Amino acid sequence: MRLYQYKCAQCDKEIELLVRDGEIPTCPSCGSKDLERQVGRFAALSGSSASGGDMPPSCGCGPGCCGMN
Ligand SMILES: [Zn+2]
């Protein structure tokens, strides 16, 4: 399972979902399957990290990435 960020095309809500390979996620708000996966945030992480290096690999992509705050 992986954590993806989606934007719902029906209710225009941005959501984060854990999705199994091959599984089609549905919007928890309106139940639509018409979700757009947002990938820009991950693609933007290229090259420039020289800091501590003890962030967990599943996190550290920025504020609000895991919805834990
Ligand atoms: Zn929705």
PDB file of the backbone (N, CA, C, O) and the ligand in Angstrom, with CONECT records:
HET     ZN  A 101       1
ATOM      1  N   MET A   1       0.843  -1.194   0.000  1.00  0.00           N
ATOM      2  CA  MET A   1       0.000   0.000   0.000  1.00  0.00           C
ATOM      3  C   MET A   1       0.879   1.246   0.000  1.00  0.00           C
ATOM      4  O   MET A   1       1.947   1.280   0.611  1.00  0.00           O
ATOM      5  N   ARG A   2       0.411   2.238  -0.683  1.00  0.00           N
ATOM      6  CA  ARG A   2       1.154   3.494  -0.724  1.00  0.00           C
ATOM      7  C   ARG A   2       0.216   4.649  -0.444  1.00  0.00           C
ATOM      8  O   ARG A   2      -0.994   4.579  -0.665  1.00  0.00           O
ATOM      9  N   LEU A   3       0.825   5.715   0.052  1.00  0.00           N
ATOM     10  CA  LEU A   3       0.039   6.906   0.333  1.00  0.00           C
ATOM     11  C   LEU A   3       0.097   7.843  -0.866  1.00  0.00           C
ATOM     12  O   LEU A   3       1.169   8.257  -1.307  1.00  0.00           O
ATOM     13  N   TYR A   4      -1.066   8.159  -1.372  1.00  0.00           N
ATOM     14  CA  TYR A   4      -1.146   9.083  -2.499  1.00  0.00           C
ATOM     15  C   TYR A   4      -2.015  10.275  -2.132  1.00  0.00           C
ATOM     16  O   TYR A   4      -2.886  10.202  -1.265  1.00  0.00           O
ATOM     17  N   GLN A   5      -1.747  11.362  -2.816  1.00  0.00           N
ATOM     18  CA  GLN A   5      -2.607  12.525  -2.656  1.00  0.00           C
ATOM     19  C   GLN A   5      -3.470  12.652  -3.899  1.00  0.00           C
ATOM     20  O   GLN A   5      -2.981  12.566  -5.026  1.00  0.00           O
ATOM     21  N   TYR A   6      -4.729  12.854  -3.681  1.00  0.00           N
ATOM     22  CA  TYR A   6      -5.677  12.958  -4.782  1.00  0.00           C
ATOM     23  C   TYR A   6      -6.485  14.225  -4.675  1.00  0.00           C
ATOM     24  O   TYR A   6      -6.630  14.821  -3.607  1.00  0.00           O
ATOM     25  N   LYS A   7      -7.007  14.617  -5.822  1.00  0.00           N
ATOM     26  CA  LYS A   7      -8.012  15.667  -5.832  1.00  0.00           C
ATOM     27  C   LYS A   7      -9.262  15.099  -6.477  1.00  0.00           C
ATOM     28  O   LYS A   7      -9.213  14.553  -7.579  1.00  0.00           O
ATOM     29  N   CYS A   8     -10.360  15.228  -5.794  1.00  0.00           N
ATOM     30  CA  CYS A   8     -11.613  14.693  -6.298  1.00  0.00           C
ATOM     31  C   CYS A   8     -12.197  15.613  -7.357  1.00  0.00           C
ATOM     32  O   CYS A   8     -12.335  16.817  -7.145  1.00  0.00           O
ATOM     33  N   ALA A   9     -12.538  15.032  -8.498  1.00  0.00           N
ATOM     34  CA  ALA A   9     -13.097  15.826  -9.588  1.00  0.00           C
ATOM     35  C   ALA A   9     -14.571  16.170  -9.343  1.00  0.00           C
ATOM     36  O   ALA A   9     -15.117  17.071  -9.980  1.00  0.00           O
ATOM     37  N   GLN A  10     -15.199  15.458  -8.433  1.00  0.00           N
ATOM     38  CA  GLN A  10     -16.612  15.700  -8.153  1.00  0.00           C
ATOM     39  C   GLN A  10     -16.806  16.816  -7.115  1.00  0.00           C
ATOM     40  O   GLN A  10     -17.524  17.786  -7.358  1.00  0.00           O
ATOM     41  N   CYS A  11     -16.161  16.659  -5.971  1.00  0.00           N
ATOM     42  CA  CYS A  11     -16.383  17.647  -4.903  1.00  0.00           C
ATOM     43  C   CYS A  11     -15.189  18.581  -4.734  1.00  0.00           C
ATOM     44  O   CYS A  11     -15.204  19.464  -3.877  1.00  0.00           O
ATOM     45  N   ASP A  12     -14.141  18.383  -5.563  1.00  0.00           N
ATOM     46  CA  ASP A  12     -12.998  19.287  -5.597  1.00  0.00           C
ATOM     47  C   ASP A  12     -12.202  19.300  -4.298  1.00  0.00           C
ATOM     48  O   ASP A  12     -11.546  20.287  -3.964  1.00  0.00           O
ATOM     49  N   LYS A  13     -12.270  18.198  -3.578  1.00  0.00           N
ATOM     50  CA  LYS A  13     -11.590  18.113  -2.299  1.00  0.00           C
ATOM     51  C   LYS A  13     -10.232  17.438  -2.484  1.00  0.00           C
ATOM     52  O   LYS A  13     -10.098  16.499  -3.268  1.00  0.00           O
ATOM     53  N   GLU A  14      -9.225  17.926  -1.753  1.00  0.00           N
ATOM     54  CA  GLU A  14      -7.917  17.264  -1.794  1.00  0.00           C
ATOM     55  C   GLU A  14      -7.812  16.299  -0.632  1.00  0.00           C
ATOM     56  O   GLU A  14      -8.077  16.654   0.517  1.00  0.00           O
ATOM     57  N   ILE A  15      -7.425  15.083  -0.943  1.00  0.00           N
ATOM     58  CA  ILE A  15      -7.415  14.031   0.062  1.00  0.00           C
ATOM     59  C   ILE A  15      -6.157  13.185  -0.062  1.00  0.00           C
ATOM     60  O   ILE A  15      -5.522  13.144  -1.116  1.00  0.00           O
ATOM     61  N   GLU A  16      -5.805  12.509   1.029  1.00  0.00           N
ATOM     62  CA  GLU A  16      -4.700  11.570   0.997  1.00  0.00           C
ATOM     63  C   GLU A  16      -5.242  10.199   1.341  1.00  0.00           C
ATOM     64  O   GLU A  16      -5.972  10.027   2.317  1.00  0.00           O
ATOM     65  N   LEU A  17      -4.872   9.220   0.520  1.00  0.00           N
ATOM     66  CA  LEU A  17      -5.408   7.883   0.703  1.00  0.00           C
ATOM     67  C   LEU A  17      -4.311   6.843   0.606  1.00  0.00           C
ATOM     68  O   LEU A  17      -3.386   6.970  -0.195  1.00  0.00           O
ATOM     69  N   LEU A  18      -4.422   5.819   1.425  1.00  0.00           N
ATOM     70  CA  LEU A  18      -3.576   4.647   1.268  1.00  0.00           C
ATOM     71  C   LEU A  18      -4.239   3.728   0.259  1.00  0.00           C
ATOM     72  O   LEU A  18      -5.384   3.313   0.438  1.00  0.00           O
ATOM     73  N   VAL A  19      -3.514   3.413  -0.800  1.00  0.00           N
ATOM     74  CA  VAL A  19      -4.106   2.659  -1.893  1.00  0.00           C
ATOM     75  C   VAL A  19      -3.279   1.413  -2.168  1.00  0.00           C
ATOM     76  O   VAL A  19      -2.056   1.474  -2.296  1.00  0.00           O
ATOM     77  N   ARG A  20      -3.955   0.304  -2.255  1.00  0.00           N
ATOM     78  CA  ARG A  20      -3.285  -0.925  -2.654  1.00  0.00           C
ATOM     79  C   ARG A  20      -3.017  -0.925  -4.149  1.00  0.00           C
ATOM     80  O   ARG A  20      -3.741  -0.291  -4.916  1.00  0.00           O
ATOM     81  N   ASP A  21      -1.983  -1.634  -4.557  1.00  0.00           N
ATOM     82  CA  ASP A  21      -1.714  -1.748  -5.984  1.00  0.00           C
ATOM     83  C   ASP A  21      -2.920  -2.347  -6.692  1.00  0.00           C
ATOM     84  O   ASP A  21      -3.440  -3.383  -6.278  1.00  0.00           O
ATOM     85  N   GLY A  22      -3.358  -1.699  -7.749  1.00  0.00           N
ATOM     86  CA  GLY A  22      -4.471  -2.200  -8.535  1.00  0.00           C
ATOM     87  C   GLY A  22      -5.837  -1.819  -7.999  1.00  0.00           C
ATOM     88  O   GLY A  22      -6.855  -2.114  -8.624  1.00  0.00           O
ATOM     89  N   GLU A  23      -5.868  -1.171  -6.855  1.00  0.00           N
ATOM     90  CA  GLU A  23      -7.144  -0.807  -6.268  1.00  0.00           C
ATOM     91  C   GLU A  23      -7.542   0.601  -6.712  1.00  0.00           C
ATOM     92  O   GLU A  23      -6.700   1.495  -6.799  1.00  0.00           O
ATOM     93  N   ILE A  24      -8.800   0.783  -6.984  1.00  0.00           N
ATOM     94  CA  ILE A  24      -9.290   2.106  -7.373  1.00  0.00           C
ATOM     95  C   ILE A  24      -9.844   2.810  -6.143  1.00  0.00           C
ATOM     96  O   ILE A  24     -10.812   2.348  -5.538  1.00  0.00           O
ATOM     97  N   PRO A  25      -9.236   3.916  -5.779  1.00  0.00           N
ATOM     98  CA  PRO A  25      -9.682   4.622  -4.577  1.00  0.00           C
ATOM     99  C   PRO A  25     -10.983   5.383  -4.805  1.00  0.00           C
ATOM    100  O   PRO A  25     -11.306   5.781  -5.924  1.00  0.00           O
ATOM    101  N   THR A  26     -11.700   5.567  -3.742  1.00  0.00           N
ATOM    102  CA  THR A  26     -12.913   6.370  -3.831  1.00  0.00           C
ATOM    103  C   THR A  26     -12.828   7.546  -2.863  1.00  0.00           C
ATOM    104  O   THR A  26     -12.188   7.467  -1.814  1.00  0.00           O
ATOM    105  N   CYS A  27     -13.472   8.608  -3.233  1.00  0.00           N
ATOM    106  CA  CYS A  27     -13.486   9.800  -2.405  1.00  0.00           C
ATOM    107  C   CYS A  27     -14.261   9.535  -1.117  1.00  0.00           C
ATOM    108  O   CYS A  27     -15.420   9.125  -1.173  1.00  0.00           O
ATOM    109  N   PRO A  28     -13.639   9.761   0.047  1.00  0.00           N
ATOM    110  CA  PRO A  28     -14.335   9.528   1.310  1.00  0.00           C
ATOM    111  C   PRO A  28     -15.447  10.539   1.558  1.00  0.00           C
ATOM    112  O   PRO A  28     -16.309  10.331   2.411  1.00  0.00           O
ATOM    113  N   SER A  29     -15.419  11.617   0.817  1.00  0.00           N
ATOM    114  CA  SER A  29     -16.406  12.664   1.021  1.00  0.00           C
ATOM    115  C   SER A  29     -17.679  12.429   0.216  1.00  0.00           C
ATOM    116  O   SER A  29     -18.785  12.533   0.747  1.00  0.00           O
ATOM    117  N   CYS A  30     -17.517  12.112  -1.075  1.00  0.00           N
ATOM    118  CA  CYS A  30     -18.699  11.974  -1.928  1.00  0.00           C
ATOM    119  C   CYS A  30     -18.818  10.589  -2.566  1.00  0.00           C
ATOM    120  O   CYS A  30     -19.824  10.289  -3.209  1.00  0.00           O
ATOM    121  N   GLY A  31     -17.792   9.740  -2.391  1.00  0.00           N
ATOM    122  CA  GLY A  31     -17.866   8.383  -2.918  1.00  0.00           C
ATOM    123  C   GLY A  31     -17.513   8.246  -4.383  1.00  0.00           C
ATOM    124  O   GLY A  31     -17.619   7.154  -4.942  1.00  0.00           O
ATOM    125  N   SER A  32     -17.099   9.322  -5.013  1.00  0.00           N
ATOM    126  CA  SER A  32     -16.740   9.264  -6.425  1.00  0.00           C
ATOM    127  C   SER A  32     -15.431   8.529  -6.642  1.00  0.00           C
ATOM    128  O   SER A  32     -14.552   8.549  -5.780  1.00  0.00           O
ATOM    129  N   LYS A  33     -15.298   7.877  -7.796  1.00  0.00           N
ATOM    130  CA  LYS A  33     -14.023   7.274  -8.160  1.00  0.00           C
ATOM    131  C   LYS A  33     -13.254   8.150  -9.132  1.00  0.00           C
ATOM    132  O   LYS A  33     -12.211   7.750  -9.648  1.00  0.00           O
ATOM    133  N   ASP A  34     -13.759   9.315  -9.373  1.00  0.00           N
ATOM    134  CA  ASP A  34     -13.139  10.223 -10.329  1.00  0.00           C
ATOM    135  C   ASP A  34     -12.104  11.096  -9.622  1.00  0.00           C
ATOM    136  O   ASP A  34     -12.321  12.286  -9.390  1.00  0.00           O
ATOM    137  N   LEU A  35     -10.965  10.467  -9.283  1.00  0.00           N
ATOM    138  CA  LEU A  35      -9.934  11.164  -8.535  1.00  0.00           C
ATOM    139  C   LEU A  35      -8.693  11.369  -9.396  1.00  0.00           C
ATOM    140  O   LEU A  35      -8.295  10.491 -10.161  1.00  0.00           O
ATOM    141  N   GLU A  36      -8.104  12.525  -9.257  1.00  0.00           N
ATOM    142  CA  GLU A  36      -6.847  12.788  -9.955  1.00  0.00           C
ATOM    143  C   GLU A  36      -5.698  12.647  -8.973  1.00  0.00           C
ATOM    144  O   GLU A  36      -5.698  13.275  -7.914  1.00  0.00           O
ATOM    145  N   ARG A  37      -4.729  11.829  -9.320  1.00  0.00           N
ATOM    146  CA  ARG A  37      -3.582  11.681  -8.433  1.00  0.00           C
ATOM    147  C   ARG A  37      -2.667  12.894  -8.557  1.00  0.00           C
ATOM    148  O   ARG A  37      -2.329  13.328  -9.659  1.00  0.00           O
ATOM    149  N   GLN A  38      -2.277  13.427  -7.413  1.00  0.00           N
ATOM    150  CA  GLN A  38      -1.388  14.580  -7.411  1.00  0.00           C
ATOM    151  C   GLN A  38       0.040  14.089  -7.211  1.00  0.00           C
ATOM    152  O   GLN A  38       0.335  13.432  -6.214  1.00  0.00           O
ATOM    153  N   VAL A  39       0.914  14.400  -8.137  1.00  0.00           N
ATOM    154  CA  VAL A  39       2.279  13.902  -8.040  1.00  0.00           C
ATOM    155  C   VAL A  39       3.330  15.007  -7.987  1.00  0.00           C
ATOM    156  O   VAL A  39       4.505  14.727  -7.750  1.00  0.00           O
ATOM    157  N   GLY A  40       2.934  16.228  -8.199  1.00  0.00           N
ATOM    158  CA  GLY A  40       3.900  17.319  -8.282  1.00  0.00           C
ATOM    159  C   GLY A  40       4.767  17.464  -7.045  1.00  0.00           C
ATOM    160  O   GLY A  40       5.953  17.774  -7.151  1.00  0.00           O
ATOM    161  N   ARG A  41       4.192  17.247  -5.884  1.00  0.00           N
ATOM    162  CA  ARG A  41       4.912  17.405  -4.637  1.00  0.00           C
ATOM    163  C   ARG A  41       6.078  16.430  -4.520  1.00  0.00           C
ATOM    164  O   ARG A  41       7.129  16.773  -3.979  1.00  0.00           O
ATOM    165  N   PHE A  42       5.892  15.227  -5.024  1.00  0.00           N
ATOM    166  CA  PHE A  42       6.956  14.239  -4.951  1.00  0.00           C
ATOM    167  C   PHE A  42       8.020  14.520  -6.004  1.00  0.00           C
ATOM    168  O   PHE A  42       9.213  14.373  -5.740  1.00  0.00           O
ATOM    169  N   ALA A  43       7.599  14.917  -7.172  1.00  0.00           N
ATOM    170  CA  ALA A  43       8.538  15.190  -8.255  1.00  0.00           C
ATOM    171  C   ALA A  43       9.422  16.380  -7.933  1.00  0.00           C
ATOM    172  O   ALA A  43      10.534  16.491  -8.447  1.00  0.00           O
ATOM    173  N   ALA A  44       8.926  17.274  -7.080  1.00  0.00           N
ATOM    174  CA  ALA A  44       9.689  18.470  -6.756  1.00  0.00           C
ATOM    175  C   ALA A  44      10.874  18.179  -5.835  1.00  0.00           C
ATOM    176  O   ALA A  44      11.765  19.014  -5.678  1.00  0.00           O
ATOM    177  N   LEU A  45      10.879  17.005  -5.235  1.00  0.00           N
ATOM    178  CA  LEU A  45      11.957  16.663  -4.313  1.00  0.00           C
ATOM    179  C   LEU A  45      13.170  16.133  -5.062  1.00  0.00           C
ATOM    180  O   LEU A  45      13.445  14.935  -4.999  1.00  0.00           O
ATOM    181  N   SER A  46      13.889  16.970  -5.755  1.00  0.00           N
ATOM    182  CA  SER A  46      15.044  16.458  -6.476  1.00  0.00           C
ATOM    183  C   SER A  46      16.328  17.092  -6.000  1.00  0.00           C
ATOM    184  O   SER A  46      16.502  18.310  -6.025  1.00  0.00           O
ATOM    185  N   GLY A  47      17.198  16.247  -5.576  1.00  0.00           N
ATOM    186  CA  GLY A  47      18.598  16.630  -5.427  1.00  0.00           C
ATOM    187  C   GLY A  47      19.094  17.404  -4.231  1.00  0.00           C
ATOM    188  O   GLY A  47      20.246  17.166  -3.869  1.00  0.00           O
ATOM    189  N   SER A  48      18.411  18.268  -3.587  1.00  0.00           N
ATOM    190  CA  SER A  48      19.077  19.263  -2.760  1.00  0.00           C
ATOM    191  C   SER A  48      19.126  18.953  -1.271  1.00  0.00           C
ATOM    192  O   SER A  48      19.049  19.877  -0.461  1.00  0.00           O
ATOM    193  N   SER A  49      19.249  17.718  -0.886  1.00  0.00           N
ATOM    194  CA  SER A  49      19.184  17.405   0.529  1.00  0.00           C
ATOM    195  C   SER A  49      20.536  17.050   1.126  1.00  0.00           C
ATOM    196  O   SER A  49      21.126  16.026   0.782  1.00  0.00           O
ATOM    197  N   ALA A  50      21.022  17.893   2.017  1.00  0.00           N
ATOM    198  CA  ALA A  50      22.279  17.596   2.705  1.00  0.00           C
ATOM    199  C   ALA A  50      22.091  17.632   4.210  1.00  0.00           C
ATOM    200  O   ALA A  50      23.069  17.732   4.951  1.00  0.00           O
ATOM    201  N   SER A  51      20.881  17.553   4.664  1.00  0.00           N
ATOM    202  CA  SER A  51      20.603  17.643   6.092  1.00  0.00           C
ATOM    203  C   SER A  51      20.648  16.274   6.761  1.00  0.00           C
ATOM    204  O   SER A  51      20.985  15.270   6.134  1.00  0.00           O
ATOM    205  N   GLY A  52      20.311  16.254   8.009  1.00  0.00           N
ATOM    206  CA  GLY A  52      20.447  15.109   8.894  1.00  0.00           C
ATOM    207  C   GLY A  52      20.252  13.733   8.307  1.00  0.00           C
ATOM    208  O   GLY A  52      21.117  12.872   8.469  1.00  0.00           O
ATOM    209  N   GLY A  53      19.185  13.506   7.654  1.00  0.00           N
ATOM    210  CA  GLY A  53      19.011  12.249   6.975  1.00  0.00           C
ATOM    211  C   GLY A  53      18.372  11.152   7.790  1.00  0.00           C
ATOM    212  O   GLY A  53      18.503   9.979   7.440  1.00  0.00           O
ATOM    213  N   ASP A  54      17.681  11.490   8.868  1.00  0.00           N
ATOM    214  CA  ASP A  54      17.003  10.436   9.614  1.00  0.00           C
ATOM    215  C   ASP A  54      15.494  10.571   9.550  1.00  0.00           C
ATOM    216  O   ASP A  54      14.782  10.176  10.474  1.00  0.00           O
ATOM    217  N   MET A  55      15.022  11.124   8.470  1.00  0.00           N
ATOM    218  CA  MET A  55      13.581  11.147   8.273  1.00  0.00           C
ATOM    219  C   MET A  55      13.110   9.795   7.769  1.00  0.00           C
ATOM    220  O   MET A  55      13.798   9.158   6.972  1.00  0.00           O
ATOM    221  N   PRO A  56      11.963   9.356   8.216  1.00  0.00           N
ATOM    222  CA  PRO A  56      11.435   8.092   7.692  1.00  0.00           C
ATOM    223  C   PRO A  56      11.135   8.220   6.207  1.00  0.00           C
ATOM    224  O   PRO A  56      10.671   9.270   5.764  1.00  0.00           O
ATOM    225  N   PRO A  57      11.386   7.192   5.443  1.00  0.00           N
ATOM    226  CA  PRO A  57      11.226   7.266   3.987  1.00  0.00           C
ATOM    227  C   PRO A  57       9.789   7.494   3.531  1.00  0.00           C
ATOM    228  O   PRO A  57       9.559   7.980   2.424  1.00  0.00           O
ATOM    229  N   SER A  58       8.832   7.148   4.368  1.00  0.00           N
ATOM    230  CA  SER A  58       7.452   7.308   3.939  1.00  0.00           C
ATOM    231  C   SER A  58       6.937   8.719   4.197  1.00  0.00           C
ATOM    232  O   SER A  58       5.810   9.053   3.832  1.00  0.00           O
ATOM    233  N   CYS A  59       7.774   9.548   4.830  1.00  0.00           N
ATOM    234  CA  CYS A  59       7.322  10.881   5.205  1.00  0.00           C
ATOM    235  C   CYS A  59       8.392  11.888   4.825  1.00  0.00           C
ATOM    236  O   CYS A  59       9.361  11.540   4.151  1.00  0.00           O
ATOM    237  N   GLY A  60       8.229  13.113   5.244  1.00  0.00           N
ATOM    238  CA  GLY A  60       9.238  14.114   4.993  1.00  0.00           C
ATOM    239  C   GLY A  60       9.046  14.844   3.695  1.00  0.00           C
ATOM    240  O   GLY A  60       9.966  15.521   3.236  1.00  0.00           O
ATOM    241  N   CYS A  61       7.884  14.735   3.080  1.00  0.00           N
ATOM    242  CA  CYS A  61       7.662  15.433   1.827  1.00  0.00           C
ATOM    243  C   CYS A  61       7.066  16.807   2.050  1.00  0.00           C
ATOM    244  O   CYS A  61       6.736  17.494   1.083  1.00  0.00           O
ATOM    245  N   GLY A  62       6.920  17.224   3.284  1.00  0.00           N
ATOM    246  CA  GLY A  62       6.485  18.592   3.509  1.00  0.00           C
ATOM    247  C   GLY A  62       5.350  18.683   4.499  1.00  0.00           C
ATOM    248  O   GLY A  62       4.795  17.671   4.925  1.00  0.00           O
ATOM    249  N   PRO A  63       5.009  19.909   4.864  1.00  0.00           N
ATOM    250  CA  PRO A  63       3.924  20.113   5.831  1.00  0.00           C
ATOM    251  C   PRO A  63       2.623  19.499   5.357  1.00  0.00           C
ATOM    252  O   PRO A  63       2.210  19.701   4.215  1.00  0.00           O
ATOM    253  N   GLY A  64       1.991  18.763   6.220  1.00  0.00           N
ATOM    254  CA  GLY A  64       0.691  18.204   5.888  1.00  0.00           C
ATOM    255  C   GLY A  64       0.747  16.968   5.029  1.00  0.00           C
ATOM    256  O   GLY A  64      -0.300  16.476   4.607  1.00  0.00           O
ATOM    257  N   CYS A  65       1.946  16.432   4.746  1.00  0.00           N
ATOM    258  CA  CYS A  65       2.029  15.306   3.818  1.00  0.00           C
ATOM    259  C   CYS A  65       1.344  14.076   4.351  1.00  0.00           C
ATOM    260  O   CYS A  65       0.813  13.282   3.574  1.00  0.00           O
ATOM    261  N   CYS A  66       1.340  13.896   5.659  1.00  0.00           N
ATOM    262  CA  CYS A  66       0.724  12.690   6.221  1.00  0.00           C
ATOM    263  C   CYS A  66      -0.569  13.004   6.957  1.00  0.00           C
ATOM    264  O   CYS A  66      -1.238  12.097   7.453  1.00  0.00           O
ATOM    265  N   GLY A  67      -0.913  14.237   7.029  1.00  0.00           N
ATOM    266  CA  GLY A  67      -2.109  14.605   7.792  1.00  0.00           C
ATOM    267  C   GLY A  67      -1.987  14.324   9.267  1.00  0.00           C
ATOM    268  O   GLY A  67      -2.997  14.093   9.933  1.00  0.00           O
ATOM    269  N   MET A  68      -0.772  14.336   9.801  1.00  0.00           N
ATOM    270  CA  MET A  68      -0.594  14.001  11.205  1.00  0.00           C
ATOM    271  C   MET A  68      -0.658  15.210  12.117  1.00  0.00           C
ATOM    272  O   MET A  68      -0.612  15.052  13.337  1.00  0.00           O
ATOM    273  N   ASN A  69      -0.761  16.390  11.579  1.00  0.00           N
ATOM    274  CA  ASN A  69      -0.776  17.560  12.454  1.00  0.00           C
ATOM    275  C   ASN A  69      -2.176  17.996  12.768  1.00  0.00           C
ATOM    276  O   ASN A  69      -2.371  18.970  13.495  1.00  0.00           O
TER     277      ASN A  69
HETATM  278 ZN    ZN A 101     -15.396  13.798  -3.669  1.00  0.00          ZN2+
END
